[in-house]
Structures are given as structure tokens and as C-alpha cells.
Amino acid sequence: MEEHLSKILKVIPDLEPGNRFILALDGLSRSGKTTLSNKLYETLKEKNVPFYIFHIDDHIVDRSKRYNTKHEDWYEYYGIQWDIDWLKEHLFTPLRKTSNLSLPFYNNETDTHVLKDINLPETCLIIIEGVFLQRKEWKDFYDYAVFLDCPKYKRYQRESDKSPEYINKLINRYWTAEEYYLKTETPLLKADMVLNG
């Protein structure tokens, strides 16, 4: 992980006043994205670099909008777990210039959202961490995209729940959606940097 951290830090430029650098940290489930973003958080804070990290999973929709929708399981995850167009308009589009954002943050335990105000420095590094970040609706908003490539067997070993019911969910919902993403959006080819997870 330290080697990954070093490689990413090398591509982050010294920012001119008033500029922002937007970095995508993409990868499939359990590939190590959150661990790496936490390492970046610690390092950037230590170096006094102005930054903000967005976790795309903080902005998923209510369960009623992504389960039992009459769509296939994989599409509920890939196509409607996030309000793709809303996030494009209210998160991705304003990122370059806007200082104040209001975004709904999802609480998994209560299945509710809390609206939070985010104040971004005029000059800063913005990191967006999550799955499916290089989908066509969002990919053009980044200055640099990193993809964490991790074999499925290794990602499966990191799953805490291995019950038969959950394994079916992995196969029918998550892995099928991920295969669709890999095939249609080719994130490994489009990423500026590919790291082994």
C-alpha cells in the first residue's frame, strides 16, 4: 500500500492559487480503495495539503429505490444505486469552481439521508473514491484517474459475510454489475494509472 501511495503522490501537482486537481480512485468492490484513501487522508493532512475526499457510497439512494424495483439485480446496483444524473449536476459539475456544496449523505442503519454543507478551499486537491467512477456520465470530470485492479478471489477473501444467501447476492448483483462495467466502460484501459489491489 505504501508503494501505491507513493505513486499517487507523485502525480499530484503543486497547485496554482485558485486551482483544483480532481483525482478519481476507482476500483471494484473490496479492491482496497477505502484503505488507500484513508492512507492518502493521513499523508495529505500531515503534509498540510488542502484536500477533500468524497466517498461515492455516501451518496447512494434509499433502499426502496434500489431493491425490488422490477429491474435485474445487477442493474439495481449499477444503474440506480446512485442518482447518476443528479450527482453529475450537483456534485461533479460544480467541483471545479464552487466553494459550497449541499449534498445528501446516506445513513445505512436508518436508510435515511442528512443534507450536509461542504466548504471546499479555492485551491485544493479533490479525491473521489468509489466504484464505477469512470462511467461515461462522470469520467470527463477528473484530471487523473487511478484504477485499483484486484483479482476476484482476493476480493472475495475480504468479504466478511460468506453465507449462501450473500454469495448469491455477490454473483447476481455485484459481480454481474462489475463485469458489465469492465466490459462497457473499459476502466483499466481508460485509467491514467492502474495499481494492483
C-alpha positions as CSV (number, residue, x, y, z in Angstrom):
1,M,0.0,0.0,0.0
2,E,2.9,2.4,0.7
3,E,4.2,1.9,-2.9
4,H,0.7,2.8,-4.2
5,L,0.6,5.8,-2.0
6,S,4.0,7.0,-3.3
7,K,3.0,6.6,-6.9
8,I,-0.2,8.6,-6.5
9,L,1.5,11.4,-4.6
10,K,4.0,11.8,-7.5
11,V,1.2,12.6,-10.0
12,I,-0.4,15.2,-7.8
13,P,0.9,18.6,-9.0
14,D,1.7,21.7,-6.9
15,L,-1.5,23.7,-7.3
16,E,-1.5,27.2,-8.5
17,P,-3.7,29.6,-6.4
18,G,-7.4,29.1,-7.3
19,N,-6.9,25.8,-9.0
20,R,-8.2,22.4,-8.1
21,F,-6.9,18.9,-9.1
22,I,-9.6,16.2,-9.2
23,L,-8.4,12.7,-8.7
24,A,-10.6,9.6,-9.1
25,L,-9.8,6.5,-7.1
26,D,-11.7,3.8,-8.9
27,G,-11.9,0.0,-8.5
28,L,-14.3,-2.8,-7.9
29,S,-15.7,-3.9,-4.5
30,R,-13.1,-4.8,-1.9
31,S,-10.2,-3.8,-4.1
32,G,-8.6,-1.6,-1.4
33,K,-10.0,1.9,-2.4
34,T,-11.1,2.9,1.1
35,T,-7.8,1.7,2.7
36,L,-5.8,3.7,0.1
37,S,-8.0,6.8,0.5
38,N,-7.5,6.6,4.3
39,K,-3.7,6.5,3.8
40,L,-4.0,9.5,1.5
41,Y,-6.0,11.3,4.1
42,E,-3.3,10.8,6.8
43,T,-0.5,11.7,4.4
44,L,-2.1,14.8,3.0
45,K,-3.1,16.1,6.4
46,E,0.5,15.5,7.6
47,K,1.9,17.5,4.6
48,N,-0.7,20.3,5.1
49,V,-2.1,19.9,1.6
50,P,-5.6,21.3,1.3
51,F,-7.9,18.5,0.2
52,Y,-11.3,16.9,0.4
53,I,-12.3,13.3,-0.1
54,F,-15.7,12.3,-1.4
55,H,-16.8,8.7,-1.0
56,I,-19.4,7.9,-3.7
57,D,-21.1,5.4,-1.4
58,D,-22.1,8.2,0.9
59,H,-24.5,9.3,-1.8
60,I,-26.5,6.2,-2.7
61,V,-30.3,6.3,-2.8
62,D,-32.8,4.9,-0.4
63,R,-33.3,1.1,-0.4
64,S,-36.8,1.3,-1.8
65,K,-35.3,2.9,-5.0
66,R,-32.6,0.2,-5.5
67,Y,-34.3,-3.1,-4.3
68,N,-37.3,-4.8,-5.6
69,T,-37.6,-2.4,-8.5
70,K,-38.5,-5.0,-11.2
71,H,-35.1,-4.4,-12.7
72,E,-32.5,-7.2,-12.7
73,D,-30.3,-7.3,-9.5
74,W,-27.2,-6.2,-11.3
75,Y,-28.9,-3.2,-12.8
76,E,-30.3,-2.1,-9.5
77,Y,-26.7,-1.9,-8.3
78,Y,-25.0,-0.4,-11.4
79,G,-27.8,1.7,-12.8
80,I,-29.9,3.0,-10.0
81,Q,-28.0,2.7,-6.7
82,W,-26.8,6.3,-7.3
83,D,-28.9,9.0,-8.9
84,I,-26.3,9.3,-11.7
85,D,-27.6,12.4,-13.4
86,W,-28.3,14.2,-10.1
87,L,-24.8,13.6,-8.9
88,K,-23.4,14.8,-12.2
89,E,-25.3,18.1,-11.9
90,H,-24.9,18.7,-8.1
91,L,-21.5,17.1,-7.3
92,F,-19.3,16.6,-10.4
93,T,-20.2,19.7,-12.4
94,P,-19.7,22.3,-9.6
95,L,-16.5,20.7,-8.3
96,R,-14.1,22.8,-10.4
97,K,-15.3,26.2,-9.2
98,T,-17.9,26.1,-6.4
99,S,-16.8,26.6,-2.8
100,N,-20.1,25.5,-1.2
101,L,-21.9,22.3,-1.9
102,S,-25.0,20.8,-0.2
103,L,-25.2,17.0,-0.6
104,P,-27.4,14.3,0.9
105,F,-25.3,11.7,2.9
106,Y,-26.8,8.3,3.3
107,N,-27.1,6.5,6.7
108,N,-27.2,2.8,6.1
109,E,-28.6,1.9,9.6
110,T,-31.7,4.2,9.3
111,D,-32.0,4.2,5.5
112,T,-32.2,8.0,5.5
113,H,-30.3,11.0,4.2
114,V,-28.9,14.0,6.0
115,L,-28.2,17.1,4.0
116,K,-24.7,18.4,4.7
117,D,-22.9,21.6,3.6
118,I,-19.4,21.2,2.3
119,N,-16.9,24.0,2.1
120,L,-14.1,23.5,-0.4
121,P,-11.0,25.6,-0.4
122,E,-10.5,27.6,-3.6
123,T,-7.1,25.8,-4.0
124,C,-7.3,22.1,-3.2
125,L,-6.9,18.5,-4.2
126,I,-10.3,16.7,-4.5
127,I,-10.3,12.9,-4.3
128,I,-13.4,11.0,-5.3
129,E,-13.3,7.3,-4.1
130,G,-15.7,4.6,-5.2
131,V,-16.8,2.0,-7.7
132,F,-17.9,2.7,-11.3
133,L,-16.3,6.2,-11.3
134,Q,-15.2,6.0,-14.9
135,R,-18.8,5.5,-16.2
136,K,-19.5,7.7,-19.2
137,E,-21.5,10.2,-17.3
138,W,-18.7,11.1,-14.8
139,K,-15.4,10.2,-16.4
140,D,-14.7,13.6,-18.0
141,F,-14.7,15.4,-14.7
142,Y,-11.3,14.1,-13.5
143,D,-7.8,15.4,-14.0
144,Y,-6.4,11.9,-13.3
145,A,-8.0,8.5,-12.7
146,V,-6.4,5.7,-10.8
147,F,-7.9,2.1,-11.0
148,L,-7.2,-0.4,-8.3
149,D,-7.1,-3.8,-10.1
150,C,-7.6,-6.7,-7.7
151,P,-8.4,-10.3,-8.6
152,K,-11.9,-11.6,-7.8
153,Y,-10.6,-14.4,-5.5
154,K,-8.7,-11.9,-3.4
155,R,-11.6,-9.5,-3.2
156,Y,-13.9,-12.5,-2.2
157,Q,-11.5,-13.3,0.7
158,R,-12.1,-9.8,2.1
159,E,-15.8,-10.3,2.3
160,S,-17.0,-10.7,5.9
161,D,-20.3,-12.4,5.0
162,K,-19.9,-15.7,3.1
163,S,-23.4,-17.1,3.7
164,P,-25.0,-18.9,0.7
165,E,-27.6,-16.0,0.5
166,Y,-24.9,-13.4,0.4
167,I,-22.8,-15.4,-2.2
168,N,-25.9,-15.4,-4.4
169,K,-26.1,-11.6,-4.0
170,L,-22.4,-11.3,-4.8
171,I,-22.8,-13.2,-8.0
172,N,-26.2,-11.9,-9.2
173,R,-25.9,-8.3,-8.1
174,Y,-22.3,-7.1,-7.5
175,W,-20.1,-9.3,-9.7
176,T,-22.5,-9.2,-12.7
177,A,-22.6,-5.3,-12.5
178,E,-18.8,-5.2,-12.2
179,E,-18.4,-7.4,-15.3
180,Y,-20.8,-5.1,-17.1
181,Y,-18.7,-2.1,-16.1
182,L,-15.4,-3.7,-17.1
183,K,-16.9,-4.7,-20.5
184,T,-18.7,-1.5,-21.4
185,E,-16.6,1.2,-19.9
186,T,-13.2,-0.5,-20.0
187,P,-11.9,1.4,-16.9
188,L,-8.5,-0.4,-17.0
189,L,-7.8,1.0,-20.4
190,K,-9.1,4.5,-19.6
191,A,-7.4,5.0,-16.3
192,D,-4.3,7.1,-16.2
193,M,-2.8,4.7,-13.7
194,V,-3.6,1.0,-12.8
195,L,-2.4,-0.3,-9.5
196,N,-2.6,-3.9,-8.2
197,G,-5.0,-4.1,-5.3
